Amino acid sequence: MMAIDSEVVDQQMSPRPANDGPTQLAFTSSEAAAYLGVSLATVRRWSDAGHLRGYRTPGGQRRFSREQLDAFLRSLSSADGDALSAA
């Protein structure tokens, strides 16, 4: 049985700041879920509903760029601000 190096897993799963070396071109749905701090099912639901923009590979798998994920997070922040100012 192969041992998993937890440090390598942590480095692969933790998001890096945009200005820290090369940027990741495409996140899988699981990586996007970890980046956003939500479940895989939530990423699928948001993607299916059109809230989270991404693209599909020829094999039908979802992919998301860091820019798409960050834009989605910004849209959530601005929506929260709009809701608070309307209250």
C-alpha positions as CSV (number, residue, x, y, z in Angstrom):
1,M,0.0,0.0,0.0
2,M,1.3,3.4,-0.9
3,A,1.7,6.1,1.8
4,I,0.3,9.5,1.1
5,D,2.5,12.5,1.9
6,S,0.2,14.9,3.7
7,E,2.4,17.9,3.1
8,V,2.2,17.3,-0.7
9,V,-1.6,16.9,-0.5
10,D,-1.9,20.1,1.6
11,Q,0.2,22.0,-1.0
12,Q,-1.9,20.7,-3.9
13,M,-5.2,21.4,-2.2
14,S,-4.6,24.8,-0.6
15,P,-5.2,27.8,-2.8
16,R,-2.2,30.0,-3.6
17,P,-2.3,33.8,-3.8
18,A,-2.6,35.0,-7.4
19,N,0.8,36.7,-7.3
20,D,2.6,33.6,-5.9
21,G,4.4,31.9,-8.8
22,P,2.6,30.2,-11.7
23,T,-1.2,30.2,-11.5
24,Q,-3.2,27.1,-11.9
25,L,-5.0,27.1,-15.2
26,A,-7.9,24.8,-14.4
27,F,-9.4,23.6,-11.2
28,T,-11.4,20.4,-11.1
29,S,-14.8,20.4,-9.4
30,S,-13.3,19.0,-6.3
31,E,-10.4,21.5,-6.3
32,A,-12.9,24.3,-6.8
33,A,-15.0,23.1,-3.9
34,A,-11.9,23.1,-1.6
35,Y,-10.9,26.6,-2.9
36,L,-14.4,27.9,-2.2
37,G,-14.8,26.1,1.1
38,V,-18.0,24.3,0.0
39,S,-18.9,20.7,-0.9
40,L,-18.6,19.1,-4.3
41,A,-22.4,18.9,-4.5
42,T,-22.6,22.6,-4.0
43,V,-20.2,23.3,-6.8
44,R,-22.2,21.0,-9.1
45,R,-25.4,22.7,-8.1
46,W,-24.1,26.2,-8.6
47,S,-22.5,25.2,-12.0
48,D,-25.8,23.6,-13.2
49,A,-27.8,26.6,-12.2
50,G,-25.3,28.9,-14.0
51,H,-24.2,30.8,-10.9
52,L,-20.6,29.5,-11.2
53,R,-19.2,29.8,-14.7
54,G,-16.7,27.2,-16.0
55,Y,-16.3,25.0,-18.9
56,R,-16.5,21.3,-19.7
57,T,-13.7,19.1,-21.1
58,P,-14.4,17.0,-24.2
59,G,-15.0,14.2,-21.6
60,G,-17.7,16.2,-19.9
61,Q,-15.8,17.1,-16.8
62,R,-16.2,20.6,-15.3
63,R,-13.2,22.9,-15.1
64,F,-12.9,26.3,-13.5
65,S,-10.2,29.0,-13.8
66,R,-8.9,30.8,-10.7
67,E,-10.3,34.0,-12.2
68,Q,-13.8,32.5,-12.6
69,L,-13.7,31.3,-8.9
70,D,-12.5,34.6,-7.7
71,A,-15.1,36.5,-9.7
72,F,-17.8,34.2,-8.2
73,L,-16.5,35.0,-4.7
74,R,-16.5,38.8,-5.5
75,S,-20.1,38.5,-6.7
76,L,-21.1,36.8,-3.4
77,S,-19.4,39.6,-1.5
78,S,-21.2,42.3,-3.5
79,A,-24.5,40.5,-3.1
80,D,-24.1,40.4,0.6
81,G,-23.3,44.1,0.7
82,D,-26.3,44.9,-1.4
83,A,-28.6,42.9,0.9
84,L,-27.2,44.7,4.0
85,S,-27.6,48.2,2.5
86,A,-31.2,47.3,1.5
87,A,-32.1,46.3,5.1
